[in-house]
Amino acid sequence: MLKSVNNKTIKTYVGYTNNLNLRLKKHNAGEGAKSTRGYKWKIIYKKKFYDKRLAMSYEYKLKNDKKKRKQLLSIS
């Protein structure tokens, strides 16, 4: 899970990748998902999976669980 570095607006992004550092660089360069463009990001939560299907399932659940995302934000 990424958090925007911009202090005006707190924005989070959840996504799946097999190369976390490259994905973060792309998001910060404006080459990532449309919703991430125009923001600088930092990693606030990551979880490693050895099965792509399980990773994508967890990503879907986290994207839709606002309570869990707020909890992770408060920890960061």
N, CA, C and O atoms as CSV, one atom per row, in Angstrom:
chain,resi,resn,atom,element,x,y,z
A,1,MET,N,N,0.850,-1.160,0.000
A,1,MET,CA,C,0.000,0.000,0.000
A,1,MET,C,C,0.897,1.224,0.000
A,1,MET,O,O,1.868,1.307,0.751
A,2,LEU,N,N,0.552,2.164,-0.852
A,2,LEU,CA,C,1.297,3.404,-0.949
A,2,LEU,C,C,0.493,4.541,-0.333
A,2,LEU,O,O,-0.738,4.518,-0.313
A,3,LYS,N,N,1.215,5.527,0.165
A,3,LYS,CA,C,0.589,6.734,0.713
A,3,LYS,C,C,1.204,7.926,-0.008
A,3,LYS,O,O,2.414,7.970,-0.229
A,4,SER,N,N,0.368,8.888,-0.372
A,4,SER,CA,C,0.884,10.079,-1.024
A,4,SER,C,C,1.710,10.883,-0.029
A,4,SER,O,O,1.394,10.939,1.159
A,5,VAL,N,N,2.765,11.498,-0.528
A,5,VAL,CA,C,3.656,12.283,0.309
A,5,VAL,C,C,3.126,13.708,0.452
A,5,VAL,O,O,3.532,14.433,1.359
A,6,ASN,N,N,2.235,14.104,-0.425
A,6,ASN,CA,C,1.632,15.435,-0.402
A,6,ASN,C,C,0.876,15.631,0.906
A,6,ASN,O,O,-0.002,14.833,1.235
A,7,ASN,N,N,1.200,16.673,1.651
A,7,ASN,CA,C,0.573,16.901,2.953
A,7,ASN,C,C,-0.853,17.435,2.858
A,7,ASN,O,O,-1.606,17.324,3.825
A,8,LYS,N,N,-1.242,18.002,1.739
A,8,LYS,CA,C,-2.586,18.569,1.592
A,8,LYS,C,C,-3.657,17.485,1.566
A,8,LYS,O,O,-4.706,17.626,2.196
A,9,THR,N,N,-3.399,16.429,0.855
A,9,THR,CA,C,-4.369,15.364,0.686
A,9,THR,C,C,-3.744,14.022,1.042
A,9,THR,O,O,-2.661,13.686,0.561
A,10,ILE,N,N,-4.426,13.261,1.879
A,10,ILE,CA,C,-3.957,11.902,2.170
A,10,ILE,C,C,-4.632,10.964,1.185
A,10,ILE,O,O,-5.856,10.830,1.169
A,11,LYS,N,N,-3.825,10.326,0.377
A,11,LYS,CA,C,-4.340,9.430,-0.645
A,11,LYS,C,C,-3.569,8.119,-0.533
A,11,LYS,O,O,-2.362,8.118,-0.291
A,12,THR,N,N,-4.274,7.007,-0.709
A,12,THR,CA,C,-3.612,5.705,-0.679
A,12,THR,C,C,-3.829,4.992,-2.006
A,12,THR,O,O,-4.763,5.284,-2.752
A,13,TYR,N,N,-2.943,4.056,-2.272
A,13,TYR,CA,C,-3.039,3.246,-3.480
A,13,TYR,C,C,-2.649,1.820,-3.120
A,13,TYR,O,O,-1.659,1.599,-2.422
A,14,VAL,N,N,-3.412,0.871,-3.588
A,14,VAL,CA,C,-3.141,-0.549,-3.366
A,14,VAL,C,C,-2.961,-1.209,-4.729
A,14,VAL,O,O,-3.771,-1.006,-5.633
A,15,GLY,N,N,-1.915,-1.987,-4.872
A,15,GLY,CA,C,-1.671,-2.658,-6.137
A,15,GLY,C,C,-0.799,-3.888,-5.956
A,15,GLY,O,O,-0.185,-4.097,-4.910
A,16,TYR,N,N,-0.765,-4.685,-6.996
A,16,TYR,CA,C,0.026,-5.914,-7.035
A,16,TYR,C,C,1.245,-5.681,-7.926
A,16,TYR,O,O,1.142,-5.015,-8.956
A,17,THR,N,N,2.382,-6.219,-7.539
A,17,THR,CA,C,3.574,-6.166,-8.385
A,17,THR,C,C,4.523,-7.292,-8.010
A,17,THR,O,O,4.459,-7.833,-6.906
A,18,ASN,N,N,5.393,-7.635,-8.929
A,18,ASN,CA,C,6.442,-8.607,-8.610
A,18,ASN,C,C,7.803,-7.906,-8.500
A,18,ASN,O,O,8.828,-8.555,-8.292
A,19,ASN,N,N,7.798,-6.562,-8.643
A,19,ASN,CA,C,9.015,-5.769,-8.477
A,19,ASN,C,C,8.633,-4.451,-7.803
A,19,ASN,O,O,8.328,-3.467,-8.477
A,20,LEU,N,N,8.652,-4.441,-6.501
A,20,LEU,CA,C,8.158,-3.314,-5.712
A,20,LEU,C,C,8.924,-2.017,-5.985
A,20,LEU,O,O,8.309,-0.966,-6.169
A,21,ASN,N,N,10.249,-2.079,-6.014
A,21,ASN,CA,C,11.040,-0.864,-6.227
A,21,ASN,C,C,10.794,-0.244,-7.599
A,21,ASN,O,O,10.665,0.975,-7.717
A,22,LEU,N,N,10.730,-1.070,-8.624
A,22,LEU,CA,C,10.462,-0.563,-9.969
A,22,LEU,C,C,9.066,0.048,-10.051
A,22,LEU,O,O,8.882,1.102,-10.661
A,23,ARG,N,N,8.100,-0.601,-9.448
A,23,ARG,CA,C,6.723,-0.094,-9.465
A,23,ARG,C,C,6.628,1.261,-8.767
A,23,ARG,O,O,5.945,2.162,-9.255
A,24,LEU,N,N,7.301,1.410,-7.638
A,24,LEU,CA,C,7.297,2.681,-6.917
A,24,LEU,C,C,7.956,3.776,-7.753
A,24,LEU,O,O,7.452,4.897,-7.814
A,25,LYS,N,N,9.073,3.457,-8.392
A,25,LYS,CA,C,9.747,4.437,-9.258
A,25,LYS,C,C,8.830,4.886,-10.388
A,25,LYS,O,O,8.784,6.072,-10.715
A,26,LYS,N,N,8.099,3.944,-10.986
A,26,LYS,CA,C,7.179,4.293,-12.073
A,26,LYS,C,C,6.046,5.188,-11.577
A,26,LYS,O,O,5.690,6.160,-12.243
A,27,HIS,N,N,5.484,4.872,-10.427
A,27,HIS,CA,C,4.417,5.707,-9.874
A,27,HIS,C,C,4.936,7.116,-9.597
A,27,HIS,O,O,4.256,8.095,-9.906
A,28,ASN,N,N,6.113,7.229,-9.029
A,28,ASN,CA,C,6.676,8.538,-8.707
A,28,ASN,C,C,7.119,9.312,-9.949
A,28,ASN,O,O,7.254,10.535,-9.904
A,29,ALA,N,N,7.343,8.606,-11.050
A,29,ALA,CA,C,7.710,9.259,-12.309
A,29,ALA,C,C,6.477,9.596,-13.150
A,29,ALA,O,O,6.603,10.159,-14.237
A,30,GLY,N,N,5.283,9.254,-12.649
A,30,GLY,CA,C,4.060,9.538,-13.387
A,30,GLY,C,C,3.738,8.508,-14.452
A,30,GLY,O,O,2.915,8.762,-15.332
A,31,GLU,N,N,4.376,7.353,-14.385
A,31,GLU,CA,C,4.171,6.307,-15.398
A,31,GLU,C,C,3.318,5.148,-14.881
A,31,GLU,O,O,3.123,4.163,-15.592
A,32,GLY,N,N,2.816,5.254,-13.669
A,32,GLY,CA,C,2.024,4.176,-13.091
A,32,GLY,C,C,0.566,4.305,-13.474
A,32,GLY,O,O,0.231,4.850,-14.526
A,33,ALA,N,N,-0.291,3.801,-12.616
A,33,ALA,CA,C,-1.735,3.862,-12.837
A,33,ALA,C,C,-2.186,5.327,-12.914
A,33,ALA,O,O,-1.567,6.205,-12.313
A,34,LYS,N,N,-3.257,5.579,-13.650
A,34,LYS,CA,C,-3.755,6.952,-13.810
A,34,LYS,C,C,-4.035,7.625,-12.474
A,34,LYS,O,O,-3.778,8.818,-12.313
A,35,SER,N,N,-4.557,6.871,-11.522
A,35,SER,CA,C,-4.920,7.459,-10.229
A,35,SER,C,C,-3.705,7.879,-9.404
A,35,SER,O,O,-3.858,8.593,-8.413
A,36,THR,N,N,-2.504,7.452,-9.791
A,36,THR,CA,C,-1.303,7.799,-9.025
A,36,THR,C,C,-0.544,8.970,-9.630
A,36,THR,O,O,0.390,9.480,-9.011
A,37,ARG,N,N,-0.915,9.396,-10.801
A,37,ARG,CA,C,-0.181,10.460,-11.482
A,37,ARG,C,C,-0.355,11.805,-10.778
A,37,ARG,O,O,-1.443,12.146,-10.314
A,38,GLY,N,N,0.736,12.552,-10.712
A,38,GLY,CA,C,0.699,13.863,-10.092
A,38,GLY,C,C,0.981,13.842,-8.597
A,38,GLY,O,O,0.929,14.884,-7.943
A,39,TYR,N,N,1.278,12.679,-8.053
A,39,TYR,CA,C,1.575,12.535,-6.625
A,39,TYR,C,C,2.929,11.868,-6.460
A,39,TYR,O,O,3.386,11.137,-7.339
A,40,LYS,N,N,3.555,12.122,-5.338
A,40,LYS,CA,C,4.753,11.381,-4.938
A,40,LYS,C,C,4.302,10.402,-3.869
A,40,LYS,O,O,3.449,10.723,-3.042
A,41,TRP,N,N,4.883,9.195,-3.887
A,41,TRP,CA,C,4.408,8.104,-3.048
A,41,TRP,C,C,5.509,7.532,-2.182
A,41,TRP,O,O,6.692,7.621,-2.509
A,42,LYS,N,N,5.093,6.936,-1.057
A,42,LYS,CA,C,5.998,6.145,-0.243
A,42,LYS,C,C,5.263,4.870,0.161
A,42,LYS,O,O,4.036,4.848,0.260
A,43,ILE,N,N,6.026,3.826,0.389
A,43,ILE,CA,C,5.458,2.531,0.779
A,43,ILE,C,C,5.165,2.561,2.270
A,43,ILE,O,O,6.036,2.886,3.078
A,44,ILE,N,N,3.930,2.219,2.629
A,44,ILE,CA,C,3.593,2.155,4.054
A,44,ILE,C,C,3.226,0.737,4.491
A,44,ILE,O,O,3.175,0.451,5.687
A,45,TYR,N,N,2.970,-0.147,3.531
A,45,TYR,CA,C,2.623,-1.533,3.880
A,45,TYR,C,C,2.912,-2.426,2.692
A,45,TYR,O,O,2.608,-2.083,1.549
A,46,LYS,N,N,3.502,-3.573,2.975
A,46,LYS,CA,C,3.733,-4.570,1.922
A,46,LYS,C,C,3.565,-5.951,2.515
A,46,LYS,O,O,3.781,-6.168,3.708
A,47,LYS,N,N,3.183,-6.864,1.676
A,47,LYS,CA,C,2.989,-8.253,2.089
A,47,LYS,C,C,3.449,-9.130,0.930
A,47,LYS,O,O,3.078,-8.893,-0.219
A,48,LYS,N,N,4.246,-10.128,1.229
A,48,LYS,CA,C,4.811,-10.993,0.194
A,48,LYS,C,C,4.007,-12.271,0.055
A,48,LYS,O,O,3.651,-12.909,1.046
A,49,PHE,N,N,3.728,-12.634,-1.180
A,49,PHE,CA,C,3.029,-13.874,-1.507
A,49,PHE,C,C,3.866,-14.672,-2.492
A,49,PHE,O,O,4.603,-14.101,-3.295
A,50,TYR,N,N,3.753,-15.963,-2.430
A,50,TYR,CA,C,4.455,-16.827,-3.376
A,50,TYR,C,C,3.505,-17.367,-4.440
A,50,TYR,O,O,3.908,-18.165,-5.286
A,51,ASP,N,N,2.260,-16.941,-4.401
A,51,ASP,CA,C,1.241,-17.356,-5.361
A,51,ASP,C,C,0.530,-16.094,-5.871
A,51,ASP,O,O,-0.086,-15.368,-5.092
A,52,LYS,N,N,0.618,-15.843,-7.161
A,52,LYS,CA,C,0.034,-14.638,-7.750
A,52,LYS,C,C,-1.466,-14.555,-7.482
A,52,LYS,O,O,-1.992,-13.474,-7.218
A,53,ARG,N,N,-2.140,-15.670,-7.546
A,53,ARG,CA,C,-3.593,-15.703,-7.333
A,53,ARG,C,C,-3.945,-15.221,-5.924
A,53,ARG,O,O,-4.889,-14.451,-5.743
A,54,LEU,N,N,-3.190,-15.674,-4.942
A,54,LEU,CA,C,-3.431,-15.255,-3.561
A,54,LEU,C,C,-3.108,-13.773,-3.368
A,54,LEU,O,O,-3.812,-13.067,-2.646
A,55,ALA,N,N,-2.047,-13.309,-4.014
A,55,ALA,CA,C,-1.668,-11.897,-3.922
A,55,ALA,C,C,-2.753,-11.002,-4.505
A,55,ALA,O,O,-3.100,-9.977,-3.918
A,56,MET,N,N,-3.277,-11.382,-5.635
A,56,MET,CA,C,-4.310,-10.578,-6.283
A,56,MET,C,C,-5.622,-10.626,-5.497
A,56,MET,O,O,-6.366,-9.646,-5.467
A,57,SER,N,N,-5.899,-11.744,-4.875
A,57,SER,CA,C,-7.085,-11.857,-4.035
A,57,SER,C,C,-6.964,-10.937,-2.817
A,57,SER,O,O,-7.923,-10.260,-2.448
A,58,TYR,N,N,-5.785,-10.915,-2.201
A,58,TYR,CA,C,-5.556,-10.043,-1.044
A,58,TYR,C,C,-5.624,-8.570,-1.461
A,58,TYR,O,O,-6.178,-7.741,-0.739
A,59,GLU,N,N,-5.062,-8.256,-2.617
A,59,GLU,CA,C,-5.110,-6.888,-3.146
A,59,GLU,C,C,-6.563,-6.436,-3.296
A,59,GLU,O,O,-6.910,-5.328,-2.887
A,60,TYR,N,N,-7.393,-7.262,-3.864
A,60,TYR,CA,C,-8.804,-6.942,-4.064
A,60,TYR,C,C,-9.494,-6.676,-2.723
A,60,TYR,O,O,-10.248,-5.713,-2.581
A,61,LYS,N,N,-9.227,-7.538,-1.750
A,61,LYS,CA,C,-9.850,-7.371,-0.430
A,61,LYS,C,C,-9.395,-6.077,0.240
A,61,LYS,O,O,-10.210,-5.359,0.820
A,62,LEU,N,N,-8.107,-5.779,0.164
A,62,LEU,CA,C,-7.580,-4.568,0.788
A,62,LEU,C,C,-8.115,-3.308,0.101
A,62,LEU,O,O,-8.392,-2.309,0.764
A,63,LYS,N,N,-8.258,-3.356,-1.211
A,63,LYS,CA,C,-8.801,-2.209,-1.935
A,63,LYS,C,C,-10.217,-1.886,-1.464
A,63,LYS,O,O,-10.619,-0.723,-1.456
A,64,ASN,N,N,-10.955,-2.889,-1.081
A,64,ASN,CA,C,-12.350,-2.699,-0.697
A,64,ASN,C,C,-12.581,-2.627,0.808
A,64,ASN,O,O,-13.719,-2.469,1.250
A,65,ASP,N,N,-11.521,-2.741,1.596
A,65,ASP,CA,C,-11.651,-2.706,3.052
A,65,ASP,C,C,-11.126,-1.366,3.577
A,65,ASP,O,O,-9.958,-1.253,3.949
A,66,LYS,N,N,-11.992,-0.361,3.602
A,66,LYS,CA,C,-11.610,0.993,4.027
A,66,LYS,C,C,-11.133,1.014,5.479
A,66,LYS,O,O,-10.234,1.779,5.827
A,67,LYS,N,N,-11.729,0.183,6.316
A,67,LYS,CA,C,-11.353,0.139,7.724
A,67,LYS,C,C,-9.901,-0.327,7.881
A,67,LYS,O,O,-9.141,0.262,8.649
A,68,LYS,N,N,-9.523,-1.362,7.167
A,68,LYS,CA,C,-8.156,-1.892,7.215
A,68,LYS,C,C,-7.172,-0.860,6.668
A,68,LYS,O,O,-6.086,-0.694,7.223
A,69,ARG,N,N,-7.535,-0.165,5.591
A,69,ARG,CA,C,-6.654,0.840,5.011
A,69,ARG,C,C,-6.422,1.994,5.979
A,69,ARG,O,O,-5.301,2.491,6.092
A,70,LYS,N,N,-7.471,2.424,6.677
A,70,LYS,CA,C,-7.334,3.493,7.670
A,70,LYS,C,C,-6.438,3.034,8.821
A,70,LYS,O,O,-5.632,3.806,9.339
A,71,GLN,N,N,-6.591,1.765,9.212
A,71,GLN,CA,C,-5.767,1.210,10.277
A,71,GLN,C,C,-4.288,1.222,9.860
A,71,GLN,O,O,-3.428,1.592,10.659
A,72,LEU,N,N,-3.993,0.829,8.640
A,72,LEU,CA,C,-2.628,0.826,8.142
A,72,LEU,C,C,-2.077,2.244,8.031
A,72,LEU,O,O,-0.888,2.469,8.259
A,73,LEU,N,N,-2.928,3.190,7.686
A,73,LEU,CA,C,-2.517,4.592,7.605
A,73,LEU,C,C,-2.113,5.122,8.974
A,73,LEU,O,O,-1.139,5.864,9.096
A,74,SER,N,N,-2.853,4.745,9.989
A,74,SER,CA,C,-2.578,5.259,11.333
A,74,SER,C,C,-1.272,4.708,11.894
A,74,SER,O,O,-0.652,5.331,12.756
A,75,ILE,N,N,-0.857,3.551,11.411
A,75,ILE,CA,C,0.387,2.931,11.861
A,75,ILE,C,C,1.602,3.619,11.212
A,75,ILE,O,O,2.672,3.715,11.813
A,76,SER,N,N,1.412,4.087,9.987
A,76,SER,CA,C,2.547,4.656,9.227
A,76,SER,C,C,2.996,5.993,9.738
A,76,SER,O,O,3.934,6.578,9.196
